Amino acid sequence: MEELTVDIDLDFEDRLIKLEKIIKNSQLEVERTKAELAVKQAKEAESAAEKASKKLKRATKQLKDAKVMKIAQKKASKKFAIKRAKKMVKNKKADTSAT
């Protein structure tokens, strides 16, 4: 009877040891998975930041180009107005008398 009790105790201890190993391995797996997830999220955030940076650069360039175009259009309009005025003076359609 004692041998049976000893065998049962040993079996119980073996089961406990196995369960503790399983728990420890599960905890390590959870920590590893969390670390992998954190790395993945960091990579995704970095990728999003790079895309946003590129988008900002494009928008800044477009804004600069738009400002240059606006200045160019003003200068072109001014040149056209001067050209038209000279043409009107040449054709004597403009009032050139000083009042």
Order of alpha helices (4+ residues) and beta strands (2+ residues): alpha
